[in-house]
Amino acid sequence: MSKMKSLIIMLVFALFIAGCGTKKVEDTKTPVAPQVGIIDMNKAVKGHPKYNQLMTLGQQADTMAAQLEAQQIAVARQASVQAIPDVSQNQLTELNKASEQEFSAKMSAKQDELSPQISAKADAVRRTLSDEMSAYTAQLDKEYQPQLFNLQLKLKTVQLTKEETAVLQTELEKIQTLRSDALAAKHAALAAKMDELMAPEKAAVDQELAAYAKQINDEISNKATTLQSEMIARGNEQHMPVTQMDQATGQMQEQLAMKKQEIQALQESIIANITDKTATVAIAGGFETVLTNVAVNVSAVDITTQVITECNK
């Protein structure tokens, strides 16, 4: 469902760990370059233990919306006549259950049909951006590696005073930070470029899914109305005034609103949990920066699997 696809939240955050890289001035060992981690939020959300619950809630909300639309149509038709026999609550429950299952199955099949289309486009764009990132990294290495090598060599081989060591150490860390910041900025730029290049394809897929969802909703509504008419024709003599149907519609609207609130609360809970576990993994792994939704990756470490493992503990 398009709504559920768009719920995968695009989040960019950085975790700066206090105290990382602090060393005694006299330590002449080669410092470790600042670690940059990345996390695939789509994969992390899908790997979260509550993801299936989120998907189920989304399907329920879509089904309730379809049923509400069918109910509103029924109310409009009911108002055109003086009295229309109603069916039993059990019959309505079974009818709604069948409609929900039909809607979910057809939308799932449609998503499976469209998924290869957008995946192929994403792979092509990602390969292009990966080449661009590789070229940029090579350019940075050409600019910074000689400086880093020279400073590291001096720290290892030259007899230096504490003051001289501190100066060289500071310069080395400064160059490493410049390189790390440049890579992070390039990652962010390429991620934005990825989104821009994929936007038309995603929009086309979302539009097709929305049109298909409306078609399915219309079919379910017509089928439900037909089945209700058949039930009435078999002799159900009870009547439901239009005012009562209006009340039922109002209750259904309230239930749908509550379902959406439940979905939003669960989304926020999942994202908060992933954020918390990302911080745990970053601190344990010594990562100074964690990026999300990176289009390509050359030097950063993917910690998605570790975060998913933490969430599932």
Contacts in CASP RR format, 6 or more apart in sequence:
PFRMAT RR
TARGET T0000
AUTHOR 0000-0000-0000
METHOD contacts of the structure
MODEL  1
MSKMKSLIIMLVFALFIAGCGTKKVEDTKTPVAPQVGIIDMNKAVKGHPK
YNQLMTLGQQADTMAAQLEAQQIAVARQASVQAIPDVSQNQLTELNKASE
QEFSAKMSAKQDELSPQISAKADAVRRTLSDEMSAYTAQLDKEYQPQLFN
LQLKLKTVQLTKEETAVLQTELEKIQTLRSDALAAKHAALAAKMDELMAP
EKAAVDQELAAYAKQINDEISNKATTLQSEMIARGNEQHMPVTQMDQATG
QMQEQLAMKKQEIQALQESIIANITDKTATVAIAGGFETVLTNVAVNVSA
VDITTQVITECNK
1 58 0 8 1.000
1 59 0 8 1.000
1 62 0 8 1.000
1 107 0 8 1.000
1 111 0 8 1.000
1 209 0 8 1.000
1 213 0 8 1.000
2 206 0 8 1.000
2 209 0 8 1.000
2 210 0 8 1.000
2 213 0 8 1.000
3 58 0 8 1.000
3 61 0 8 1.000
3 62 0 8 1.000
4 54 0 8 1.000
4 55 0 8 1.000
4 58 0 8 1.000
4 59 0 8 1.000
5 111 0 8 1.000
5 206 0 8 1.000
5 209 0 8 1.000
6 206 0 8 1.000
7 54 0 8 1.000
7 263 0 8 1.000
7 267 0 8 1.000
8 41 0 8 1.000
8 42 0 8 1.000
8 45 0 8 1.000
9 41 0 8 1.000
9 45 0 8 1.000
9 267 0 8 1.000
9 271 0 8 1.000
10 41 0 8 1.000
10 195 0 8 1.000
10 292 0 8 1.000
10 293 0 8 1.000
11 41 0 8 1.000
11 271 0 8 1.000
11 275 0 8 1.000
11 292 0 8 1.000
11 293 0 8 1.000
12 188 0 8 1.000
12 291 0 8 1.000
12 292 0 8 1.000
12 293 0 8 1.000
13 275 0 8 1.000
13 290 0 8 1.000
13 292 0 8 1.000
14 289 0 8 1.000
14 290 0 8 1.000
14 291 0 8 1.000
15 278 0 8 1.000
15 279 0 8 1.000
15 282 0 8 1.000
15 283 0 8 1.000
15 287 0 8 1.000
15 288 0 8 1.000
15 289 0 8 1.000
15 290 0 8 1.000
16 288 0 8 1.000
16 289 0 8 1.000
17 282 0 8 1.000
17 283 0 8 1.000
17 286 0 8 1.000
17 287 0 8 1.000
17 288 0 8 1.000
20 34 0 8 1.000
20 286 0 8 1.000
20 288 0 8 1.000
21 31 0 8 1.000
21 32 0 8 1.000
21 173 0 8 1.000
23 31 0 8 1.000
23 169 0 8 1.000
25 162 0 8 1.000
25 165 0 8 1.000
25 166 0 8 1.000
25 169 0 8 1.000
26 162 0 8 1.000
26 165 0 8 1.000
28 155 0 8 1.000
28 156 0 8 1.000
28 160 0 8 1.000
28 165 0 8 1.000
29 155 0 8 1.000
30 152 0 8 1.000
30 155 0 8 1.000
30 156 0 8 1.000
31 169 0 8 1.000
31 172 0 8 1.000
31 173 0 8 1.000
31 176 0 8 1.000
33 176 0 8 1.000
33 179 0 8 1.000
33 180 0 8 1.000
34 176 0 8 1.000
34 177 0 8 1.000
34 180 0 8 1.000
34 288 0 8 1.000
34 289 0 8 1.000
35 285 0 8 1.000
35 286 0 8 1.000
35 287 0 8 1.000
35 288 0 8 1.000
35 289 0 8 1.000
35 301 0 8 1.000
36 180 0 8 1.000
36 183 0 8 1.000
36 184 0 8 1.000
36 187 0 8 1.000
36 287 0 8 1.000
36 288 0 8 1.000
36 289 0 8 1.000
36 290 0 8 1.000
36 291 0 8 1.000
36 299 0 8 1.000
36 300 0 8 1.000
36 301 0 8 1.000
37 282 0 8 1.000
37 287 0 8 1.000
37 289 0 8 1.000
37 290 0 8 1.000
37 291 0 8 1.000
37 300 0 8 1.000
37 301 0 8 1.000
37 302 0 8 1.000
37 303 0 8 1.000
38 187 0 8 1.000
38 290 0 8 1.000
38 291 0 8 1.000
38 292 0 8 1.000
38 294 0 8 1.000
38 297 0 8 1.000
38 300 0 8 1.000
38 301 0 8 1.000
38 302 0 8 1.000
38 303 0 8 1.000
38 304 0 8 1.000
39 274 0 8 1.000
39 278 0 8 1.000
39 290 0 8 1.000
39 291 0 8 1.000
39 292 0 8 1.000
39 302 0 8 1.000
39 303 0 8 1.000
39 304 0 8 1.000
39 307 0 8 1.000
40 292 0 8 1.000
40 293 0 8 1.000
40 294 0 8 1.000
40 302 0 8 1.000
40 304 0 8 1.000
41 274 0 8 1.000
41 292 0 8 1.000
41 293 0 8 1.000
42 293 0 8 1.000
43 304 0 8 1.000
43 308 0 8 1.000
44 274 0 8 1.000
44 304 0 8 1.000
44 307 0 8 1.000
44 308 0 8 1.000
44 311 0 8 1.000
45 51 0 8 1.000
45 270 0 8 1.000
45 271 0 8 1.000
45 274 0 8 1.000
47 308 0 8 1.000
47 311 0 8 1.000
47 312 0 8 1.000
48 270 0 8 1.000
48 273 0 8 1.000
48 274 0 8 1.000
48 308 0 8 1.000
48 311 0 8 1.000
48 312 0 8 1.000
49 311 0 8 1.000
49 312 0 8 1.000
50 266 0 8 1.000
50 269 0 8 1.000
50 270 0 8 1.000
51 270 0 8 1.000
53 266 0 8 1.000
54 263 0 8 1.000
54 266 0 8 1.000
54 267 0 8 1.000
54 270 0 8 1.000
57 259 0 8 1.000
57 262 0 8 1.000
57 263 0 8 1.000
57 266 0 8 1.000
58 259 0 8 1.000
58 263 0 8 1.000
59 100 0 8 1.000
59 103 0 8 1.000
59 104 0 8 1.000
59 107 0 8 1.000
60 100 0 8 1.000
60 259 0 8 1.000
61 256 0 8 1.000
61 259 0 8 1.000
61 260 0 8 1.000
61 263 0 8 1.000
62 103 0 8 1.000
62 104 0 8 1.000
62 107 0 8 1.000
62 213 0 8 1.000
63 96 0 8 1.000
63 99 0 8 1.000
63 100 0 8 1.000
63 103 0 8 1.000
63 104 0 8 1.000
64 252 0 8 1.000
64 255 0 8 1.000
64 256 0 8 1.000
64 259 0 8 1.000
65 217 0 8 1.000
65 256 0 8 1.000
66 99 0 8 1.000
66 103 0 8 1.000
66 216 0 8 1.000
66 217 0 8 1.000
66 220 0 8 1.000
66 221 0 8 1.000
67 96 0 8 1.000
67 99 0 8 1.000
67 100 0 8 1.000
67 220 0 8 1.000
67 224 0 8 1.000
67 252 0 8 1.000
68 249 0 8 1.000
68 252 0 8 1.000
68 253 0 8 1.000
68 256 0 8 1.000
69 217 0 8 1.000
69 221 0 8 1.000
70 99 0 8 1.000
70 217 0 8 1.000
70 220 0 8 1.000
70 221 0 8 1.000
70 224 0 8 1.000
70 225 0 8 1.000
71 245 0 8 1.000
71 248 0 8 1.000
71 249 0 8 1.000
71 252 0 8 1.000
72 249 0 8 1.000
73 221 0 8 1.000
73 225 0 8 1.000
74 224 0 8 1.000
74 225 0 8 1.000
74 228 0 8 1.000
74 245 0 8 1.000
75 242 0 8 1.000
75 245 0 8 1.000
75 246 0 8 1.000
75 249 0 8 1.000
77 84 0 8 1.000
77 225 0 8 1.000
78 84 0 8 1.000
78 240 0 8 1.000
78 242 0 8 1.000
78 245 0 8 1.000
79 242 0 8 1.000
83 239 0 8 1.000
83 241 0 8 1.000
84 232 0 8 1.000
84 239 0 8 1.000
84 240 0 8 1.000
85 232 0 8 1.000
85 235 0 8 1.000
85 236 0 8 1.000
85 237 0 8 1.000
85 238 0 8 1.000
85 239 0 8 1.000
86 232 0 8 1.000
86 236 0 8 1.000
86 238 0 8 1.000
86 239 0 8 1.000
86 240 0 8 1.000
87 228 0 8 1.000
87 231 0 8 1.000
87 232 0 8 1.000
87 236 0 8 1.000
88 236 0 8 1.000
88 238 0 8 1.000
91 231 0 8 1.000
95 224 0 8 1.000
95 227 0 8 1.000
95 228 0 8 1.000
99 220 0 8 1.000
99 223 0 8 1.000
99 224 0 8 1.000
102 216 0 8 1.000
102 220 0 8 1.000
103 216 0 8 1.000
103 217 0 8 1.000
103 220 0 8 1.000
106 212 0 8 1.000
106 216 0 8 1.000
107 209 0 8 1.000
107 212 0 8 1.000
107 213 0 8 1.000
107 216 0 8 1.000
110 209 0 8 1.000
110 212 0 8 1.000
111 209 0 8 1.000
114 205 0 8 1.000
114 208 0 8 1.000
114 209 0 8 1.000
117 201 0 8 1.000
117 205 0 8 1.000
118 198 0 8 1.000
118 201 0 8 1.000
118 202 0 8 1.000
118 205 0 8 1.000
121 198 0 8 1.000
121 201 0 8 1.000
122 194 0 8 1.000
122 198 0 8 1.000
122 201 0 8 1.000
125 194 0 8 1.000
125 197 0 8 1.000
125 198 0 8 1.000
125 295 0 8 1.000
126 194 0 8 1.000
126 295 0 8 1.000
126 296 0 8 1.000
129 190 0 8 1.000
129 193 0 8 1.000
129 194 0 8 1.000
129 295 0 8 1.000
129 296 0 8 1.000
130 296 0 8 1.000
130 298 0 8 1.000
132 190 0 8 1.000
132 296 0 8 1.000
133 186 0 8 1.000
133 187 0 8 1.000
133 190 0 8 1.000
133 296 0 8 1.000
133 297 0 8 1.000
133 298 0 8 1.000
134 298 0 8 1.000
136 186 0 8 1.000
137 183 0 8 1.000
137 298 0 8 1.000
137 299 0 8 1.000
140 179 0 8 1.000
140 182 0 8 1.000
140 183 0 8 1.000
144 175 0 8 1.000
144 178 0 8 1.000
144 179 0 8 1.000
147 175 0 8 1.000
148 172 0 8 1.000
148 175 0 8 1.000
148 176 0 8 1.000
148 179 0 8 1.000
151 168 0 8 1.000
151 171 0 8 1.000
151 172 0 8 1.000
151 175 0 8 1.000
152 172 0 8 1.000
154 160 0 8 1.000
154 168 0 8 1.000
155 165 0 8 1.000
155 168 0 8 1.000
155 169 0 8 1.000
155 172 0 8 1.000
160 168 0 8 1.000
180 288 0 8 1.000
180 289 0 8 1.000
183 298 0 8 1.000
183 299 0 8 1.000
183 300 0 8 1.000
184 289 0 8 1.000
184 291 0 8 1.000
187 291 0 8 1.000
187 294 0 8 1.000
187 295 0 8 1.000
187 296 0 8 1.000
187 297 0 8 1.000
187 300 0 8 1.000
188 291 0 8 1.000
190 294 0 8 1.000
190 295 0 8 1.000
190 296 0 8 1.000
191 291 0 8 1.000
191 293 0 8 1.000
191 294 0 8 1.000
191 295 0 8 1.000
193 295 0 8 1.000
194 295 0 8 1.000
273 311 0 8 1.000
274 307 0 8 1.000
274 311 0 8 1.000
277 307 0 8 1.000
277 310 0 8 1.000
277 311 0 8 1.000
278 290 0 8 1.000
278 303 0 8 1.000
278 307 0 8 1.000
280 310 0 8 1.000
281 287 0 8 1.000
281 303 0 8 1.000
281 306 0 8 1.000
281 307 0 8 1.000
281 310 0 8 1.000
282 290 0 8 1.000
282 303 0 8 1.000
287 301 0 8 1.000
287 303 0 8 1.000
290 303 0 8 1.000
291 300 0 8 1.000
294 300 0 8 1.000
END
